[in-house]
Amino acid sequence: MAKVSIIVPTYNVEQYLTQCMESIVGQTLKELEIICVNDGSTDGSLGILRKYEQKDDRVIVIDKKNEGYGCAMNDGLDRATGEYIGIVEPDDFVDLHMYEDLYNIAKEKDLDIVKADFYRFICNKKGEFLKTYEALSKDGTGYNMVIDPKENDGIFRYILNTWSGIYRRSFIEKYHIRHNTTPGASFQDNGFWFQTFCLAKRVYFVNRPYYMNRRDNPNSSVKSRKKVYCMNEEYRFIHDFLDRHPELKPYFIKVYSMQRFRNYFTTYNRIDRKFRKEYLKTMSEELREADRKNELDQKYFTPFEWKKIVKIMEDPSSAGVWMAVSTSARRMKQSIRNLRRVVNGKRI
């Protein structure tokens, strides 16, 4: 049995895929199963994967019609046989020691999940990698200790990702944790992430970065009306999960609402302006419904976030103007604070 099964859900990433695969096949942990799911790519991605399959018997290629990220990931999970499961997005790459280090920690601590910090990066015109360290825990707490999410829901405030760690496969299979499979949807890692955190009993965070997350892939934008509501669809999927697990709902419904509406705010800022008025109206309806069900709790939000929630619930038509003015003012204040910190390298 492989120690770690690594799933690589692949769609039209030929320009990045070789770098990704080299970082996986070169891992210091050799007992790997590398499951590459080609989700109907129309470029040269499948050919690249086939070359790795031919020269490395650890590489397994699943070639399928295009059904979206959730289906591709679920096919990989169904095929996996390793003791733990890792995920690498095909436009990213990983440190060569990542899976050996995380596997050893997982075995030593008997963990359901172990996750590590990571880098976000872009590649400039000179071919240089410009990277930024991303700590999962912004306040530096929660590292290097075993955590039960039911006893510490603060971990839901950590940066959301599914790929910077590994998951015990027997844990994943015990609860049959899978991704949402709505055709054409996005953000389907949200549901997987939320399920794993709700159901795990032993979670561990490592304050060391291993994963390199690309932020300059031009195919990551969200522009169509169809894509506007993908986040809402994903959080309906998560709410259905909580409804199916009434034993979990009292622990996690409030933190679910925190993640849900924080992501809605991000969606609002990302989408085309022509969709924003319509989106605020939908957000207002969903906020009022959550409030009626007692699923909102002010303590989970910052004061500014709570002001936005109140404004959107009361009057979505004017909330957009207020949000734009308030956000601009906050950004200006932050810029002024930054300027005051350093002038010619000196604090003033």
Secondary structure, DSSP 8 states (H G I E B T S, - for coil): --SEEEEEEESS-HHHHHHHHHHHHT-S---EEEEEEEES-SSSHHHHHHHHHHH-TTEEEEEE----HHHHHHHHHHH--SSEEEE--TT-EE-TTHHHHHHHHHHHHT-SEEEEEEEEEEE-TTS-EEEEEE-SSTTS-STTS-B-TTT-GGGGGS---SSSEEEEHHHHHHTT------TT---THHHHHHHHHHH-S-EEEEEEEEEEEE---GGG---SHHHHTHHHHHHHHHHHHHHH-TTTHHHHHHHHHHHHHHHHHHHHHHS-GGGHHHHHHHHHHHHHHHHHTT---GGGS-HHHHHHHHHHHH-HHHHHHHHHHHHHHHHHHHHHHHHHH-BTTB--
